[in-house]
């Protein structure tokens, strides 16, 4: 994640220097650091730089500071393929940053990172086959220009500075503290406070147990229920392999394989037998909450099938234990208006709170909101067609890392790292300076649709932002399938001389 955003270019000081690199990576988050590792090891002769808006690495794991912030994917698969994970499957943000720090230091990536650089404009020139990347340097306010042969976008997919907050009526009347979780200030003291959390997704599942430790009481107000998956925060296979003396790289490889096999099976079962999966999820909740008759109606019975939206992970069933212990109350209703003391629901219930925390998600931000041009013409990403969710028609020498939702994000960082490095090496071999994907003759009348079909995956942020995203076709080459288990077989076998690739 780089947190890049549009800035008025007139506000910049005149550029002081121009820097050229073979490859420019945008963002020093989990995607950017992983991509840089692959680039350094698979294309060692390529010069590269990583531009990061913040003053340090980490991306999401640096910007998110709300209580209890942790991964919602297991770290055996969220961790990189090349770097064994040795902690608990669900880890804190600090543990993830420590892991990334080790990767940076072990591969000497720090010397390639330019912190405090906010990108303001990217333009491609077919006469020179170069991207020109304009940035604003935080340290002195100077404009800096970079040129590069290839642009590797690893800046994330949402706006880290402006979260999604619905325009609720009466917000100005509320006398307490209102804040979105994405903007949480760690200095806020919530000890003994009544806290209202609006929303019920992965962020709510994270902050609520943390709030319950010190707050007087926590209330969750949700429009509709979410699926939760409860399990112990450990991996028995990993622990057993360590016990018998297996080395960590082998443990990492075996446990990743086991988890990915289980995830694939669960994904298929969510499609084929969703009711049975839901019953199993409920049984886990009963077990971890310690309440055999835990009531699921109306607050924990979603209206969609499992994995049509993200499945929120609850280590040890913590959020349900909070409910059983009386520390958490749940309302399933719509918010009618804010009041001086809290909020009023559509059913007429007033919920009073000292602090109201919105966990209402984020706003999609294609390419970090950076303005792009190709040969002087602004790029409208929605008018492009995606090539496997990583390249785009009419946009040369650019790859974009968009990870998985149903599997760990980083699995795709590794896959795309292999692909991009193979593409760069292929271009060098054939003497090409430009590569562009284009629809083939057989794609001429192909039906185009949204980047993600709602029946496949339909979280609110994605549905709100479909108009910002590229379009997809009805053939696998022109889709982002979100299917890791097929892509891990397909992406390494892509024919780089296939007709959809145009070189010059």
C-alpha positions as CSV (number, residue, x, y, z in Angstrom):
1,X,0.0,0.0,0.0
2,X,1.4,3.4,-0.8
3,X,-1.6,5.6,0.0
4,X,-1.0,7.6,-3.1
5,X,-3.7,10.2,-4.1
6,X,-4.2,13.0,-6.6
7,X,-2.4,16.3,-5.8
8,X,-2.6,19.5,-7.7
9,X,0.6,19.5,-9.7
10,X,0.7,23.3,-9.6
11,X,1.4,23.0,-5.8
12,X,4.7,21.2,-6.4
13,X,8.1,22.9,-6.5
14,X,9.9,22.6,-9.8
15,X,11.5,19.1,-10.2
16,X,15.1,19.1,-8.8
17,X,16.3,15.8,-10.4
18,X,15.3,13.0,-12.7
19,X,16.0,9.4,-11.9
20,X,15.8,6.4,-14.2
21,X,15.2,2.8,-13.2
22,X,14.3,-0.3,-15.2
23,X,11.4,-1.0,-12.9
24,X,9.5,1.3,-10.6
25,X,7.4,-0.4,-7.8
26,X,4.6,1.7,-6.2
27,X,4.1,1.0,-2.6
28,X,6.1,-0.6,0.3
29,X,3.3,-2.6,1.7
30,X,2.9,-6.4,1.7
31,X,2.6,-6.4,-2.1
32,X,5.4,-4.0,-2.9
33,X,8.0,-5.7,-0.6
34,X,7.1,-9.2,-1.9
35,X,7.3,-8.0,-5.6
36,X,10.6,-6.3,-4.9
37,X,12.0,-9.6,-3.5
38,X,11.0,-11.5,-6.6
39,X,12.4,-8.8,-8.9
40,X,15.7,-8.8,-7.1
41,X,16.1,-12.5,-7.1
42,X,14.6,-13.4,-10.5
43,X,15.8,-10.3,-12.5
44,X,19.1,-9.5,-10.6
45,X,20.4,-7.2,-13.4
46,X,17.3,-4.9,-13.3
47,X,17.7,-1.6,-11.5
48,X,14.6,-0.7,-9.5
49,X,13.1,1.7,-7.0
50,X,10.1,1.5,-4.6
51,X,8.2,4.7,-4.0
52,X,6.2,4.9,-0.8
53,X,4.1,7.8,0.4
54,X,4.5,7.1,4.1
55,X,7.7,7.4,6.2
56,X,8.0,3.7,6.7
57,X,7.0,0.3,5.2
58,X,4.0,-1.7,6.1
59,X,1.0,-0.3,4.1
60,X,-2.2,-1.4,5.7
61,X,-0.3,-2.8,8.7
62,X,1.1,0.7,9.4
63,X,-2.0,2.8,8.7
64,X,-4.5,0.7,10.7
65,X,-4.1,1.5,14.3
66,X,-7.4,0.5,15.8
67,X,-7.4,-1.7,19.0
68,X,-6.6,-5.3,18.4
69,X,-5.6,-4.9,14.7
70,X,-4.6,-8.2,13.4
71,X,-4.6,-10.3,10.2
72,X,-7.9,-12.0,9.2
73,X,-5.9,-14.6,7.1
74,X,-3.6,-17.2,8.5
75,X,0.0,-16.1,8.3
76,X,1.2,-19.4,6.9
77,X,-0.4,-18.4,3.6
78,X,-0.5,-14.7,4.1
79,X,3.3,-14.8,4.7
80,X,5.4,-15.0,1.6
81,X,6.3,-18.3,-0.1
82,X,10.0,-17.6,0.4
83,X,9.9,-16.6,4.1
84,X,8.7,-19.1,6.7
85,X,6.2,-17.9,9.3
86,X,6.9,-19.1,12.8
87,X,4.2,-17.4,14.9
88,X,0.5,-17.9,15.5
89,X,-1.7,-18.2,12.4
90,X,-3.5,-15.0,13.2
91,X,-1.0,-12.3,14.0
92,X,-0.9,-8.7,15.2
93,X,0.0,-5.8,12.9
94,X,3.3,-5.4,14.8
95,X,4.2,-9.1,14.2
96,X,3.5,-8.6,10.5
97,X,5.6,-5.5,10.3
98,X,8.4,-7.3,12.1
99,X,8.1,-10.1,9.5
100,X,8.3,-7.6,6.7
101,X,11.3,-5.9,8.3
102,X,13.1,-9.2,8.3
103,X,12.4,-9.6,4.5
104,X,13.7,-6.1,3.8
105,X,16.8,-6.5,5.8
106,X,17.6,-10.1,4.6
107,X,17.4,-9.1,1.0
108,X,18.8,-5.5,1.4
109,X,15.6,-4.0,-0.1
110,X,15.9,-0.9,2.1
111,X,18.4,0.8,-0.2
112,X,15.8,0.7,-3.0
113,X,12.9,2.3,-1.0
114,X,12.2,6.0,-1.3
115,X,9.9,6.9,1.6
116,X,7.9,10.1,1.8
117,X,7.2,10.2,-2.0
118,X,3.6,10.9,-3.0
119,X,3.0,10.1,-6.7
120,X,1.0,12.8,-8.4
121,X,1.1,11.7,-12.1
122,X,2.1,8.9,-14.4
123,X,2.4,9.2,-18.2
124,X,3.5,6.8,-20.9
125,X,5.3,8.0,-24.1
126,X,5.3,5.5,-27.0
127,X,8.1,7.5,-28.7
128,X,10.6,6.6,-25.9
129,X,8.8,3.6,-24.5
130,X,9.1,5.0,-21.0
131,X,6.8,5.9,-18.1
132,X,7.4,9.3,-16.5
133,X,6.4,9.3,-12.8
134,X,6.0,12.6,-11.0
135,X,6.2,12.7,-7.2
136,X,6.2,15.1,-4.4
137,X,9.0,14.6,-1.9
138,X,7.7,15.1,1.7
139,X,11.0,16.1,3.2
140,X,11.4,19.3,1.2
141,X,8.3,19.7,-0.8
142,X,10.2,19.3,-4.1
143,X,8.9,17.7,-7.2
144,X,10.9,14.6,-8.3
145,X,10.7,12.9,-11.7
146,X,11.4,9.3,-12.3
147,X,11.5,7.5,-15.6
148,X,11.1,3.8,-15.9
149,X,10.7,1.0,-18.5
150,X,8.1,-0.9,-16.4
151,X,5.6,0.2,-13.8
152,X,4.6,-2.3,-11.1
153,X,1.6,-1.1,-9.2
154,X,1.5,-2.4,-5.6
155,X,-0.3,0.5,-3.9
156,X,-3.4,-1.4,-2.7
157,X,-7.0,-1.0,-3.8
158,X,-8.7,1.4,-1.4
159,X,-8.4,4.9,0.0
160,X,-6.4,4.8,3.2
161,X,-7.0,8.5,3.9
162,X,-10.8,8.7,3.3
163,X,-12.8,5.7,4.6
164,X,-16.4,5.1,3.7
165,X,-18.8,6.8,6.1
166,X,-22.4,6.9,5.1
167,X,-24.1,10.3,5.2
168,X,-26.2,9.5,8.3
169,X,-28.7,12.1,9.4
170,X,-28.0,14.1,12.5
171,X,-24.3,13.4,12.8
172,X,-23.7,17.0,13.8
173,X,-26.0,16.6,16.8
174,X,-24.0,13.8,18.5
175,X,-22.1,15.1,21.5
176,X,-19.7,12.2,22.0
177,X,-16.7,11.0,20.0
178,X,-17.3,9.7,16.5
179,X,-14.5,8.1,14.5
180,X,-14.0,5.6,11.7
181,X,-11.9,2.7,12.7
182,X,-9.6,3.4,9.8
183,X,-8.7,6.7,11.3
184,X,-8.4,5.5,14.9
185,X,-6.0,7.4,17.2
186,X,-4.2,5.1,19.6
187,X,-4.2,7.9,22.2
188,X,-8.0,7.6,22.6
189,X,-8.8,6.2,26.1
190,X,-11.9,4.1,26.0
191,X,-11.6,2.7,29.5
192,X,-15.0,2.5,31.2
193,X,-16.7,4.0,28.1
194,X,-19.9,2.9,26.4
195,X,-18.9,2.1,22.8
196,X,-21.1,1.6,19.8
197,X,-19.6,-0.2,16.8
198,X,-21.5,0.3,13.5
199,X,-20.9,-2.6,11.2
200,X,-20.2,-6.3,11.5
201,X,-17.4,-7.3,9.1
202,X,-13.8,-8.2,9.7
203,X,-12.9,-4.9,11.3
204,X,-15.8,-5.1,13.8
205,X,-14.8,-8.7,14.6
206,X,-11.3,-7.4,15.5
207,X,-12.1,-4.2,17.5
208,X,-15.0,-5.5,19.5
209,X,-13.1,-8.1,21.6
210,X,-10.4,-5.5,22.2
211,X,-12.9,-2.9,23.3
212,X,-14.6,-5.4,25.6
213,X,-11.4,-5.7,27.6
214,X,-11.7,-2.2,29.0
215,X,-15.0,-0.6,27.9
216,X,-18.0,-0.4,30.2
217,X,-20.1,-2.0,27.5
218,X,-19.9,-2.5,23.7
219,X,-22.9,-2.5,21.3
220,X,-22.7,-3.7,17.7
221,X,-25.3,-2.2,15.3
222,X,-25.4,-4.0,12.0
223,X,-27.7,-3.7,8.9
224,X,-27.3,-7.4,8.2
225,X,-25.4,-10.3,9.8
226,X,-22.0,-11.6,8.8
227,X,-20.6,-15.2,8.7
228,X,-17.9,-15.9,11.3
229,X,-15.4,-18.7,11.4
230,X,-14.2,-19.7,14.9
231,X,-11.0,-21.7,15.5
232,X,-8.1,-21.9,17.8
233,X,-5.2,-19.5,17.0
234,X,-2.8,-22.3,16.4
235,X,-1.9,-24.8,13.7
236,X,-1.7,-28.3,15.1
237,X,0.2,-29.7,12.1
238,X,2.9,-27.0,12.4
239,X,3.2,-27.5,16.2
240,X,3.5,-31.2,15.8
241,X,6.1,-30.9,13.0
242,X,8.2,-28.6,15.2
243,X,7.9,-31.0,18.1
244,X,9.5,-33.8,16.1
245,X,12.3,-31.5,14.8
246,X,11.3,-30.7,11.2
247,X,13.0,-27.6,9.9
248,X,11.0,-24.4,9.4
249,X,11.2,-24.1,5.6
250,X,9.7,-27.6,5.4
251,X,7.1,-26.9,8.0
252,X,6.2,-23.7,6.1
253,X,5.8,-25.5,2.8
254,X,3.8,-28.4,4.2
255,X,1.5,-26.2,6.4
256,X,0.8,-23.9,3.5
257,X,-0.2,-26.9,1.3
258,X,-2.5,-28.2,4.1
259,X,-4.2,-24.8,4.6
260,X,-4.6,-24.2,0.9
261,X,-6.1,-27.6,0.4
262,X,-8.6,-27.0,3.2
263,X,-9.5,-23.5,1.9
264,X,-10.1,-24.9,-1.5
265,X,-12.4,-27.6,-0.1
266,X,-14.3,-25.0,2.0
267,X,-14.7,-22.7,-1.0
268,X,-16.2,-25.5,-3.1
269,X,-18.5,-26.6,-0.3
270,X,-19.8,-23.0,0.2
271,X,-21.0,-23.2,-3.4
272,X,-22.2,-26.8,-3.3
273,X,-23.7,-27.2,0.2
274,X,-23.9,-23.7,1.8
275,X,-26.5,-24.8,4.4
276,X,-24.3,-27.6,5.7
277,X,-21.3,-25.3,5.9
278,X,-23.5,-22.8,7.9
279,X,-24.5,-25.5,10.3
280,X,-20.8,-26.3,10.8
281,X,-20.0,-22.7,11.4
282,X,-22.7,-22.5,14.0
283,X,-21.4,-25.6,15.8
284,X,-18.0,-23.9,16.1
285,X,-19.6,-20.9,17.6
286,X,-21.5,-23.0,20.1
287,X,-18.2,-24.7,21.0
288,X,-16.0,-21.7,21.4
289,X,-18.7,-19.5,23.1
290,X,-19.3,-22.3,25.6
291,X,-23.1,-21.9,25.1
292,X,-24.7,-25.0,23.5
293,X,-27.9,-23.1,22.9
294,X,-26.3,-19.9,21.5
295,X,-29.1,-18.0,19.8
296,X,-28.4,-17.3,16.1
297,X,-31.7,-15.6,15.2
298,X,-31.8,-12.8,14.3
299,X,-28.3,-11.4,14.7
300,X,-26.2,-14.2,13.3
301,X,-28.1,-15.5,10.3
302,X,-26.8,-13.9,7.1
303,X,-29.0,-13.5,4.0
304,X,-26.3,-14.5,1.5
305,X,-24.3,-17.8,1.1
306,X,-21.0,-18.3,2.9
307,X,-18.0,-16.7,1.1
308,X,-20.1,-14.5,-1.1
309,X,-18.6,-11.9,1.2
310,X,-15.5,-12.3,3.3
311,X,-15.7,-14.8,6.1
312,X,-14.6,-13.1,9.3
313,X,-12.2,-15.1,11.4
314,X,-12.6,-15.1,15.2
315,X,-9.7,-16.7,17.0
316,X,-11.0,-18.7,20.0
317,X,-14.5,-17.3,19.2
318,X,-13.6,-14.1,21.0
319,X,-16.5,-12.0,19.8
320,X,-19.1,-14.6,20.8
321,X,-17.6,-15.1,24.2
322,X,-18.0,-11.3,24.7
323,X,-21.7,-11.7,23.9
324,X,-22.1,-14.7,26.2
325,X,-20.3,-12.8,29.0
326,X,-22.7,-9.8,28.7
327,X,-20.0,-7.4,27.5
328,X,-21.5,-7.1,24.0
329,X,-25.1,-6.4,22.8
330,X,-26.1,-6.7,19.2
331,X,-28.8,-4.9,17.2
332,X,-29.7,-5.8,13.7
333,X,-31.4,-2.7,12.3
334,X,-30.8,0.4,10.2
335,X,-29.6,3.6,11.6
336,X,-32.4,6.3,11.4
337,X,-30.5,9.2,12.8
338,X,-27.9,10.3,15.2
339,X,-29.0,11.9,18.5
340,X,-27.2,13.9,21.1
341,X,-26.5,10.8,23.1
342,X,-26.0,8.2,20.4
343,X,-28.2,6.9,17.5
344,X,-31.8,6.1,16.9
345,X,-32.6,2.9,14.9
346,X,-35.4,2.6,12.4
347,X,-37.4,0.5,14.9
348,X,-37.3,3.3,17.5
349,X,-34.5,2.1,19.8
350,X,-32.1,4.7,21.0
351,X,-28.6,3.4,21.6
352,X,-26.6,5.7,23.9
353,X,-22.8,5.7,23.6
354,X,-19.8,7.8,24.7
355,X,-17.8,6.7,21.6
356,X,-19.2,5.7,18.2
357,X,-16.9,3.7,15.9
358,X,-17.8,3.2,12.3
359,X,-16.5,0.0,10.8
360,X,-18.4,0.6,7.6
361,X,-15.6,-0.3,5.2
362,X,-13.6,1.7,2.7
363,X,-13.8,3.4,-0.6
364,X,-12.3,1.6,-3.6
365,X,-9.4,3.6,-5.1
366,X,-8.2,2.4,-8.5
367,X,-4.4,2.8,-8.8
368,X,-4.3,4.9,-5.7
369,X,-6.2,7.7,-7.4
370,X,-3.1,8.7,-9.4
371,X,-3.9,10.3,-12.8
372,X,-2.5,8.2,-15.7
373,X,-1.9,9.2,-19.3
374,X,-0.9,7.1,-22.3
375,X,0.5,9.2,-25.1
376,X,-1.2,12.3,-23.8
377,X,-4.6,10.8,-23.3
378,X,-6.0,10.3,-19.8
379,X,-6.6,6.6,-18.8
380,X,-10.1,5.7,-17.9
381,X,-9.6,2.4,-16.2
382,X,-13.3,1.4,-16.7
383,X,-12.8,1.6,-20.4
384,X,-10.0,-0.9,-20.3
385,X,-10.4,-4.7,-20.2
386,X,-8.5,-6.6,-17.5
387,X,-6.0,-9.3,-18.5
388,X,-6.3,-11.8,-15.7
389,X,-6.7,-9.0,-13.2
390,X,-3.1,-7.8,-13.6
391,X,-2.7,-6.0,-16.9
392,X,-5.0,-3.8,-19.0
393,X,-5.7,-3.2,-22.6
394,X,-4.2,0.0,-24.1
395,X,-1.9,0.5,-21.0
396,X,1.7,-0.7,-21.9
397,X,4.4,-1.9,-19.6
398,X,2.3,-2.0,-16.4
399,X,1.3,-4.7,-14.0
400,X,-1.1,-4.4,-11.1
401,X,-1.1,-6.6,-8.0
402,X,-4.7,-7.3,-6.8
403,X,-4.7,-10.2,-4.4
404,X,-7.3,-12.8,-3.4
405,X,-10.3,-12.4,-1.2
406,X,-11.1,-16.0,-0.5
407,X,-7.5,-17.0,-0.1
408,X,-4.6,-15.0,1.4
409,X,-3.8,-11.8,-0.5
410,X,-0.1,-12.6,-0.6
411,X,-0.5,-15.8,-2.5
412,X,-1.1,-13.7,-5.6
413,X,1.8,-11.5,-4.8
414,X,4.1,-14.5,-5.2
415,X,2.3,-15.7,-8.4
416,X,2.4,-12.3,-10.1
417,X,6.0,-11.9,-8.9
418,X,6.9,-15.0,-10.9
419,X,4.8,-13.8,-13.9
420,X,6.1,-10.3,-14.1
421,X,9.7,-11.4,-13.8
422,X,9.2,-14.0,-16.5
423,X,7.7,-11.3,-18.7
424,X,10.6,-8.9,-18.1
425,X,13.1,-11.6,-18.9
426,X,11.2,-12.6,-22.0
427,X,11.2,-9.0,-23.2
428,X,14.9,-8.7,-22.7
429,X,15.5,-12.0,-24.6
430,X,13.5,-10.9,-27.6
431,X,14.7,-7.3,-27.5
432,X,11.3,-5.8,-26.8
433,X,10.9,-2.5,-25.0
434,X,7.2,-2.4,-25.0
435,X,4.5,-5.0,-24.1
436,X,0.8,-4.4,-24.3
437,X,-2.2,-6.8,-24.0
438,X,-5.0,-6.5,-26.6
439,X,-8.1,-8.3,-27.5
440,X,-7.6,-11.0,-30.1
441,X,-9.7,-11.4,-33.3
442,X,-11.7,-14.1,-31.6
443,X,-12.5,-11.7,-28.8
444,X,-14.0,-9.1,-31.1
445,X,-17.6,-9.7,-30.1
446,X,-16.9,-10.9,-26.6
447,X,-19.5,-9.7,-24.0
448,X,-18.0,-7.3,-21.5
449,X,-19.2,-7.2,-17.9
450,X,-18.2,-5.8,-14.5
451,X,-14.8,-6.5,-13.1
452,X,-16.4,-8.8,-10.5
453,X,-19.8,-10.5,-10.9
454,X,-22.0,-9.9,-7.8
455,X,-22.8,-13.6,-7.7
456,X,-19.2,-14.4,-7.3
457,X,-18.2,-11.8,-4.6
458,X,-20.2,-8.8,-3.6
459,X,-18.9,-6.8,-0.6
460,X,-20.4,-3.3,-0.4
461,X,-17.1,-1.5,-1.2
462,X,-16.7,-3.5,-4.4
463,X,-20.3,-2.9,-5.5
464,X,-20.0,0.8,-4.9
465,X,-16.8,1.0,-6.9
466,X,-17.4,-1.2,-9.9
467,X,-17.6,1.9,-12.1
468,X,-13.9,2.6,-11.3
469,X,-12.7,-0.8,-12.2
470,X,-11.7,-2.3,-15.5
471,X,-14.2,-4.5,-17.3
472,X,-14.0,-8.2,-17.8
473,X,-14.9,-10.6,-20.6
474,X,-16.4,-14.1,-20.6
475,X,-13.1,-15.8,-21.2
476,X,-10.6,-16.6,-18.5
477,X,-7.9,-14.5,-20.1
478,X,-10.0,-11.4,-19.6
479,X,-11.2,-12.1,-16.0
480,X,-9.9,-11.8,-12.5
481,X,-11.3,-15.1,-11.3
482,X,-10.3,-14.9,-7.6
483,X,-9.5,-18.6,-8.0
484,X,-6.0,-19.2,-6.6
485,X,-6.3,-22.9,-7.0
486,X,-6.7,-22.6,-10.8
487,X,-4.3,-19.6,-11.2
488,X,-1.4,-21.4,-9.5
489,X,-1.6,-23.9,-12.4
490,X,-2.5,-21.4,-15.2
491,X,-0.3,-18.4,-14.6
492,X,3.0,-20.3,-14.7
493,X,2.0,-21.8,-18.1
494,X,1.0,-18.5,-19.8
495,X,2.4,-18.4,-23.3
496,X,4.1,-15.1,-23.5
497,X,4.1,-15.3,-27.2
498,X,0.3,-15.8,-27.4
499,X,-1.6,-13.4,-29.6
500,X,-2.9,-11.3,-26.7
501,X,0.7,-10.0,-26.1
502,X,1.9,-7.3,-28.4
503,X,5.6,-6.5,-28.3
504,X,7.7,-3.7,-29.9
